[in-house]
Amino acid sequence: MGEAVEDVYDANGYDSHQAKEGVDECKWYEEEIDDDLKFSYALNSVLHRGTSKYQDIALLDTKHFGKALVIDGKMQSTEMDEFIYHECLIHPALLCHPNPKTVFIMGGGEGSAAREVLKHDTIQRVVMCDIDQEVVDFCRMYLVANQEAFASDKLYLIINDAKVELDKREEKYDVIVGDLADPVEGGPCYQLYTKSFYEQVLKPKLHHDGIFVTQAGPAGVLTHKEVFSSIYNTLKHVFKYVLAYTAHVPSFADTWGWVMASDQPFTLNAQQIDERINERITGELLYLNGKFLISATTMNKSVYQSLLNETHVYTEENARFIHGHGRACCA
């Protein structure tokens, strides 16, 4: 693997060196969380890596979390716990909607969001719009868990900027999903977290009872002010009802946040959520049930106060970004 890791360094800014002769080689993926904080994941190997027009892509085989998808040096998902992120992203909005038939996914090139949407029996059409053909092709080839979703005749895959695609479409949707990378400075998608995009492009493409849901970045006690509270507050300026919820994702080493928004209230209780899961979903969810979803909307005091008092509105001129980048290395 020495040459492979060196190639990663050449193409994607990763770093590596061979272990001394007679010493077992130990490979690590390192993600920079802050200037003085990094998380490290032991690797079995770097399975694949490449650079598209928009971003760096790598598939790692980690010792603890199995296969891991990394984009622009940031962990996107791992096979051990991606179900937590994707169940939380998809099912709350679809379960809260009275009869979801059409869904538009912004991003989602990995295919996991589409996989979860397609578990709902009411779904007739899923449009997945990702800007990066190479990411989609990469994931179709290497992430075997989502091959059935990619092959579904209900899935319509479009390679385009989600903003451009939504803006030109005449049809409206029951649910729109933001399965986007974190807003990173210089990245391809931070404009899709702005008030103007939500107000002028996205909301007009929802039916009157439609729901928008987006991943909203880290939501831990020490990290929720990076973008989570801002995304929540920005959506409050566009929709009548906004609901934040969180869950711990082990491979992210943090609590993660999602935000749902609609002009119709979210009124389901735990029992009603469980009833809709039983009525609508084919197969068993591994993480989400009614009681969890209700509890996930309760923030600790620190995060609650921040959401209550946040004044920042996300704009292209006044954006907030997630810190850091990752690298694969040997020690």
C-alpha positions as CSV (number, residue, x, y, z in Angstrom):
1,M,0.0,0.0,0.0
2,G,3.0,2.3,0.1
3,E,2.7,3.5,-3.5
4,A,-1.1,3.8,-3.2
5,V,-0.9,6.1,-0.2
6,E,1.8,8.1,-1.9
7,D,-0.4,8.6,-4.9
8,V,-3.1,9.9,-2.6
9,Y,-0.7,12.5,-1.3
10,D,0.2,13.5,-4.9
11,A,-3.5,13.8,-6.0
12,N,-5.4,14.9,-2.9
13,G,-3.1,16.5,-0.4
14,Y,-2.8,13.4,1.7
15,D,0.5,12.6,3.5
16,S,2.3,9.3,4.0
17,H,5.7,7.6,4.5
18,Q,6.9,4.1,4.8
19,A,7.5,2.5,8.2
20,K,11.0,1.7,9.1
21,E,12.3,-1.7,8.0
22,G,11.3,-4.4,10.4
23,V,8.5,-2.4,11.9
24,D,4.8,-3.1,11.2
25,E,3.3,-0.4,9.0
26,C,0.4,1.5,10.6
27,K,-1.8,3.7,8.4
28,W,-4.1,6.3,9.8
29,Y,-6.7,8.7,8.5
30,E,-6.5,12.1,10.3
31,E,-9.3,14.6,10.3
32,E,-8.6,18.1,11.4
33,I,-11.4,19.4,13.6
34,D,-9.8,22.6,14.7
35,D,-6.3,24.1,14.6
36,D,-5.4,22.2,17.8
37,L,-7.7,19.2,17.5
38,K,-7.5,16.1,15.2
39,F,-9.3,12.8,15.2
40,S,-7.5,9.7,13.9
41,Y,-8.9,6.5,12.4
42,A,-6.7,3.4,11.9
43,L,-6.7,2.1,8.4
44,N,-6.5,-1.3,6.8
45,S,-6.0,0.3,3.4
46,V,-6.9,3.1,1.0
47,L,-9.3,1.3,-1.4
48,H,-9.6,4.1,-3.9
49,R,-9.1,7.8,-4.3
50,G,-9.5,10.4,-7.0
51,T,-10.0,14.1,-7.7
52,S,-13.1,15.3,-9.6
53,K,-13.7,18.8,-11.0
54,Y,-15.3,19.8,-7.7
55,Q,-13.7,17.7,-4.8
56,D,-11.3,15.1,-3.6
57,I,-12.8,11.6,-3.1
58,A,-11.4,8.6,-1.2
59,L,-12.8,5.3,0.0
60,L,-10.9,4.0,3.1
61,D,-11.1,0.7,4.8
62,T,-10.9,1.6,8.5
63,K,-10.3,-0.9,11.2
64,H,-13.1,0.3,13.5
65,F,-15.8,1.6,11.2
66,G,-15.3,-0.5,8.0
67,K,-15.4,1.2,4.6
68,A,-15.6,5.0,4.9
69,L,-16.4,7.6,2.2
70,V,-14.3,10.8,2.5
71,I,-14.9,13.9,0.4
72,D,-12.6,16.9,0.6
73,G,-10.9,15.4,3.6
74,K,-14.1,15.2,5.7
75,M,-15.7,11.9,6.7
76,Q,-19.1,11.5,5.0
77,S,-20.2,8.1,6.1
78,T,-19.0,4.7,7.2
79,E,-20.6,1.3,6.7
80,M,-20.8,0.7,10.4
81,D,-23.0,3.7,11.4
82,E,-24.2,5.5,8.2
83,F,-27.7,4.2,8.9
84,I,-27.9,6.6,11.9
85,Y,-27.3,9.7,9.7
86,H,-29.4,8.6,6.8
87,E,-32.4,7.4,8.8
88,C,-32.4,10.7,10.7
89,L,-32.1,12.7,7.5
90,I,-34.9,11.0,5.6
91,H,-37.6,9.4,7.7
92,P,-38.7,12.2,10.0
93,A,-39.8,14.4,7.1
94,L,-41.4,11.6,5.2
95,L,-43.3,10.3,8.3
96,C,-44.5,13.8,9.2
97,H,-45.9,14.3,5.7
98,P,-49.5,13.0,5.3
99,N,-48.8,11.2,2.0
100,P,-45.3,11.7,0.4
101,K,-45.2,10.7,-3.2
102,T,-42.4,12.9,-4.8
103,V,-39.0,13.7,-3.3
104,F,-36.2,15.8,-4.6
105,I,-32.7,15.1,-3.1
106,M,-30.1,17.8,-3.3
107,G,-26.7,16.0,-3.3
108,G,-27.0,12.5,-2.1
109,G,-24.5,11.1,-4.7
110,E,-23.7,8.3,-2.2
111,G,-27.1,6.8,-2.8
112,S,-28.0,6.1,0.8
113,A,-30.6,8.9,1.1
114,A,-32.4,7.5,-2.0
115,R,-32.2,4.0,-0.5
116,E,-34.0,5.2,2.7
117,V,-36.6,7.2,0.7
118,L,-37.4,4.2,-1.4
119,K,-38.4,2.2,1.7
120,H,-41.6,4.2,1.9
121,D,-44.4,2.5,0.0
122,T,-46.1,5.8,-0.9
123,I,-43.1,7.0,-2.9
124,Q,-43.7,7.2,-6.7
125,R,-40.7,9.4,-7.8
126,V,-37.4,10.3,-6.4
127,V,-35.2,12.9,-8.2
128,M,-31.6,12.9,-7.0
129,C,-29.5,15.8,-8.2
130,D,-25.8,15.8,-7.5
131,I,-23.3,18.2,-9.0
132,D,-20.5,15.7,-9.3
133,Q,-20.7,12.8,-11.8
134,E,-17.5,11.3,-10.6
135,V,-18.8,11.0,-7.0
136,V,-21.9,9.3,-8.2
137,D,-20.0,6.9,-10.4
138,F,-17.5,6.2,-7.7
139,C,-20.3,5.4,-5.2
140,R,-22.3,3.3,-7.6
141,M,-19.1,1.2,-8.2
142,Y,-17.8,0.8,-4.7
143,L,-20.8,1.1,-2.3
144,V,-22.6,-2.1,-2.9
145,A,-25.3,-1.5,-0.2
146,N,-26.9,1.1,-2.4
147,Q,-26.8,-0.7,-5.8
148,E,-30.5,-1.7,-5.5
149,A,-31.5,1.9,-4.9
150,F,-29.5,3.1,-7.9
151,A,-31.2,0.4,-10.1
152,S,-34.8,1.4,-9.0
153,D,-37.1,2.6,-11.7
154,K,-38.5,5.2,-9.2
155,L,-35.1,7.0,-9.0
156,Y,-34.3,9.7,-11.5
157,L,-30.6,10.7,-11.4
158,I,-29.6,14.1,-12.6
159,I,-26.1,15.6,-12.7
160,N,-26.4,19.3,-12.2
161,D,-26.1,22.1,-9.7
162,A,-29.2,21.6,-7.4
163,K,-29.9,25.3,-7.4
164,V,-30.0,25.5,-11.2
165,E,-32.0,22.3,-11.5
166,L,-34.6,23.3,-8.9
167,D,-34.9,26.8,-10.3
168,K,-35.7,25.5,-13.9
169,R,-38.1,22.8,-12.9
170,E,-41.9,23.4,-13.1
171,E,-43.0,20.5,-10.9
172,K,-43.4,20.7,-7.1
173,Y,-42.4,18.1,-4.5
174,D,-43.8,16.8,-1.3
175,V,-40.4,16.6,0.4
176,I,-37.1,18.2,-0.5
177,V,-33.9,16.9,1.1
178,G,-30.6,18.6,1.6
179,D,-28.1,15.8,1.7
180,L,-25.2,18.2,1.1
181,A,-21.6,18.3,2.2
182,D,-20.9,20.6,5.1
183,P,-20.4,24.2,4.0
184,V,-16.7,24.4,3.5
185,E,-15.0,27.6,2.3
186,G,-14.4,27.2,-1.4
187,G,-16.6,24.2,-1.6
188,P,-19.4,23.6,-4.2
189,C,-22.5,23.8,-2.0
190,Y,-22.4,26.5,0.7
191,Q,-24.8,28.7,-1.4
192,L,-27.4,26.0,-0.8
193,Y,-27.6,26.9,2.8
194,T,-28.5,30.6,2.2
195,K,-31.7,32.5,3.0
196,S,-32.1,33.6,-0.6
197,F,-31.8,30.1,-1.9
198,Y,-34.4,28.7,0.6
199,E,-36.8,31.6,-0.1
200,Q,-36.5,32.2,-3.8
201,V,-35.6,28.8,-5.2
202,L,-36.4,25.9,-2.8
203,K,-39.7,26.9,-1.1
204,P,-41.6,27.7,-4.3
205,K,-40.9,24.1,-5.4
206,L,-42.7,22.6,-2.4
207,H,-46.4,21.7,-2.4
208,H,-48.4,23.7,0.2
209,D,-48.0,20.9,2.7
210,G,-44.4,20.2,1.7
211,I,-41.5,19.7,4.0
212,F,-37.8,20.6,3.6
213,V,-35.2,18.8,5.6
214,T,-31.4,19.3,5.6
215,Q,-28.4,18.0,7.4
216,A,-27.1,20.9,9.5
217,G,-23.6,20.0,10.6
218,P,-22.2,19.2,14.1
219,A,-24.6,20.0,16.9
220,G,-22.6,19.2,20.0
221,V,-22.2,21.4,23.0
222,L,-18.8,22.7,21.7
223,T,-19.7,22.7,17.9
224,H,-23.3,23.7,17.4
225,K,-22.5,27.3,16.8
226,E,-20.4,26.5,13.7
227,V,-23.3,26.2,11.3
228,F,-26.2,24.3,13.1
229,S,-27.7,27.3,14.9
230,S,-27.3,29.5,11.9
231,I,-29.1,27.1,9.5
232,Y,-31.9,26.8,12.1
233,N,-32.3,30.5,12.4
234,T,-32.1,31.1,8.6
235,L,-34.9,28.6,8.0
236,K,-37.0,30.4,10.7
237,H,-36.9,33.5,8.4
238,V,-38.4,31.5,5.5
239,F,-40.8,28.9,7.0
240,K,-43.6,29.1,9.7
241,Y,-42.5,25.9,11.5
242,V,-38.9,24.8,12.0
243,L,-37.9,21.8,14.0
244,A,-34.3,20.9,14.9
245,Y,-33.2,17.4,16.1
246,T,-30.0,15.7,16.8
247,A,-28.3,12.3,17.2
248,H,-24.8,11.0,18.0
249,V,-22.9,9.6,15.1
250,P,-19.9,7.6,16.4
251,S,-17.8,7.9,13.3
252,F,-18.3,11.7,13.3
253,A,-17.1,11.8,16.9
254,D,-19.9,14.3,17.7
255,T,-23.6,14.9,17.9
256,W,-25.1,15.7,14.5
257,G,-27.9,18.0,13.6
258,W,-30.8,18.1,11.1
259,V,-33.5,20.7,10.6
260,M,-37.0,20.3,9.2
261,A,-39.1,23.2,7.9
262,S,-42.6,23.6,6.6
263,D,-45.6,26.0,6.6
264,Q,-47.6,23.2,8.2
265,P,-47.1,22.3,11.9
266,F,-45.3,19.1,13.0
267,T,-47.9,17.5,15.3
268,L,-47.3,13.7,15.4
269,N,-46.7,12.0,18.7
270,A,-44.5,8.9,19.3
271,Q,-47.4,6.5,18.8
272,Q,-48.5,8.1,15.6
273,I,-44.9,8.0,14.2
274,D,-44.6,4.3,15.0
275,E,-48.0,3.6,13.4
276,R,-46.8,5.3,10.2
277,I,-43.5,3.4,10.2
278,N,-45.5,0.1,10.4
279,E,-48.0,1.2,7.7
280,R,-45.6,2.8,5.2
281,I,-42.1,1.4,5.5
282,T,-40.9,-1.8,3.9
283,G,-38.2,-3.5,6.0
284,E,-37.0,-2.6,9.5
285,L,-35.4,0.7,10.6
286,L,-32.3,0.1,12.6
287,Y,-32.2,3.3,14.6
288,L,-35.3,5.5,14.4
289,N,-38.7,5.0,16.2
290,G,-41.3,7.3,17.5
291,K,-40.0,7.8,21.0
292,F,-36.5,8.5,19.8
293,L,-37.6,11.1,17.3
294,I,-39.6,13.0,19.9
295,S,-36.7,12.9,22.3
296,A,-34.2,14.0,19.6
297,T,-36.0,17.3,19.3
298,T,-35.2,18.1,22.9
299,M,-31.9,20.1,23.1
300,N,-29.7,20.4,26.1
301,K,-29.8,23.8,27.8
302,S,-26.7,25.1,26.0
303,V,-27.8,24.2,22.5
304,Y,-31.4,25.3,23.3
305,Q,-30.3,28.7,24.4
306,S,-28.1,29.1,21.3
307,L,-31.0,28.2,19.0
308,L,-33.2,30.6,20.8
309,N,-30.8,33.5,20.7
310,E,-29.1,33.0,17.3
311,T,-29.3,36.1,15.1
312,H,-27.0,35.1,12.2
313,V,-28.8,34.6,8.9
314,Y,-26.8,32.6,6.3
315,T,-26.1,34.6,3.2
316,E,-23.5,34.3,0.5
317,E,-21.9,37.5,1.8
318,N,-22.1,36.4,5.4
319,A,-21.5,32.7,5.5
320,R,-20.2,30.4,8.2
321,F,-18.0,27.4,7.4
322,I,-16.9,24.1,8.9
323,H,-13.2,24.1,9.8
324,G,-10.6,21.6,8.8
325,H,-9.5,19.0,6.3
326,G,-8.3,15.4,6.5
327,R,-5.4,13.4,5.4
328,A,-4.3,9.8,5.3
329,C,-0.9,9.1,6.8
330,C,1.4,6.4,8.2
331,A,3.0,6.5,11.6
